[in-house]
Amino acid sequence: MDKITVKIGTITGGSNFTQDLTREVQFEGEELATRTEYGMSDRGYTTDTRGVTETLYKTAEGRLVVHIKDWSRWQGEPNVYTLQEVTEADLQPNGRFELLGQEAGLGRPLTLDEALEPPGEPE
């Protein structure tokens, strides 16, 4: 297991300043997967100036945690760092971190019924 260090809190940059309100969190574990989802511009197309990066870790105690970085390259917009404990169900179809679970090899294919359900309406 590796010693993992992540930040939680916010960093906001302006033209003449950077306000860092983060704290470090350290734990023993291993990184299982990382994925980035890029944001949308005000014109409705994908942009690399905003997004969310999620990293899944398994701790030495066997807990699953996701470090979330909600980031922006725009002056005055904060980068927000959070850490959340998740379950294996969160990494499965219709779970909050389904795509991260797939990236980690922990997901599974959708069943036909799941694929035909309207989004956001699991049975």
C-alpha positions as CSV (number, residue, x, y, z in Angstrom):
1,M,0.0,0.0,0.0
2,D,1.1,3.5,-0.7
3,K,0.8,6.7,1.4
4,I,-1.8,8.7,-0.4
5,T,-2.1,12.5,0.1
6,V,-5.1,14.4,-1.2
7,K,-6.6,17.9,-0.6
8,I,-10.0,18.9,0.6
9,G,-11.4,22.4,0.5
10,T,-11.1,25.2,-2.1
11,I,-8.6,27.1,-4.0
12,T,-9.6,30.3,-5.8
13,G,-7.3,32.3,-8.0
14,G,-7.7,35.9,-9.1
15,S,-5.6,38.2,-11.2
16,N,-3.4,39.2,-8.2
17,F,-4.1,36.5,-5.6
18,T,-4.6,32.9,-4.8
19,Q,-6.7,31.9,-1.8
20,D,-6.0,28.4,-0.7
21,L,-8.4,27.1,1.9
22,T,-7.4,23.4,1.5
23,R,-6.3,20.8,4.1
24,E,-4.3,17.7,3.4
25,V,-5.7,14.2,4.1
26,Q,-3.3,11.3,4.3
27,F,-4.1,7.6,4.3
28,E,-2.6,4.2,3.3
29,G,-4.2,2.8,0.2
30,E,-4.0,2.2,-3.5
31,E,-5.4,4.2,-6.5
32,L,-7.8,2.0,-8.5
33,A,-9.0,4.4,-11.2
34,T,-9.2,8.0,-12.3
35,R,-11.6,9.7,-14.8
36,T,-12.2,13.2,-16.0
37,E,-15.5,14.5,-17.3
38,Y,-15.2,17.9,-19.1
39,G,-17.7,20.6,-18.6
40,M,-20.0,22.4,-21.0
41,S,-19.4,25.9,-22.4
42,D,-22.1,28.5,-22.4
43,R,-22.6,27.7,-26.1
44,G,-23.4,24.0,-25.3
45,Y,-20.2,22.3,-26.4
46,T,-17.6,20.3,-24.4
47,T,-14.8,22.5,-23.1
48,D,-11.5,21.8,-21.3
49,T,-11.8,24.9,-19.2
50,R,-14.0,23.3,-16.6
51,G,-14.6,19.7,-15.4
52,V,-14.6,17.1,-12.7
53,T,-11.9,14.6,-12.0
54,E,-12.7,11.6,-9.8
55,T,-10.1,9.2,-8.3
56,L,-11.1,6.0,-6.7
57,Y,-9.0,4.6,-3.8
58,K,-9.1,1.5,-1.7
59,T,-7.7,2.1,1.8
60,A,-5.6,-0.3,3.7
61,E,-8.7,-1.0,5.8
62,G,-10.7,-2.0,2.7
63,R,-12.8,1.2,2.5
64,L,-13.6,2.7,-0.9
65,V,-13.2,6.5,-1.2
66,V,-13.5,8.9,-4.1
67,H,-11.5,12.1,-4.2
68,I,-13.4,14.6,-6.3
69,K,-11.8,17.7,-7.9
70,D,-14.4,20.1,-9.4
71,W,-12.1,22.3,-11.3
72,S,-12.1,25.5,-13.4
73,R,-9.4,27.3,-15.3
74,W,-11.4,30.5,-15.2
75,Q,-10.1,33.4,-13.0
76,G,-12.2,33.8,-9.9
77,E,-13.9,30.3,-10.1
78,P,-12.9,28.0,-7.3
79,N,-11.4,24.5,-7.6
80,V,-13.3,22.4,-5.0
81,Y,-11.8,19.3,-3.6
82,T,-13.9,16.7,-1.6
83,L,-13.5,13.2,-0.4
84,Q,-16.4,10.8,-0.1
85,E,-16.7,7.2,1.1
86,V,-18.6,5.0,-1.4
87,T,-20.0,1.5,-1.6
88,E,-19.7,-1.0,-4.4
89,A,-23.3,-0.2,-5.3
90,D,-22.2,3.4,-6.0
91,L,-19.9,2.0,-8.6
92,Q,-22.5,-0.2,-10.4
93,P,-25.1,0.7,-13.0
94,N,-27.3,3.6,-11.9
95,G,-24.8,4.4,-9.0
96,R,-23.4,7.8,-8.5
97,F,-20.0,6.8,-9.6
98,E,-20.9,4.2,-12.3
99,L,-18.4,5.4,-14.9
100,L,-15.6,5.4,-12.3
101,G,-16.5,1.9,-11.4
102,Q,-16.3,0.8,-15.0
103,E,-12.9,2.5,-15.3
104,A,-11.7,0.5,-12.3
105,G,-13.0,-2.7,-13.7
106,L,-15.6,-3.0,-10.8
107,G,-18.7,-2.3,-12.9
108,R,-20.7,-4.7,-15.0
109,P,-22.6,-4.4,-18.2
110,L,-26.2,-3.1,-18.1
111,T,-29.0,-5.6,-18.3
112,L,-31.5,-5.1,-21.1
113,D,-34.1,-3.8,-18.6
114,E,-31.6,-1.3,-17.2
115,A,-30.7,-0.1,-20.7
116,L,-34.3,0.5,-21.5
117,E,-35.1,2.4,-18.3
118,P,-35.4,6.2,-18.6
119,P,-32.3,7.8,-17.0
120,G,-32.6,8.5,-13.3
121,E,-35.4,6.1,-12.7
122,P,-33.9,2.8,-11.5
123,E,-36.5,0.2,-10.4
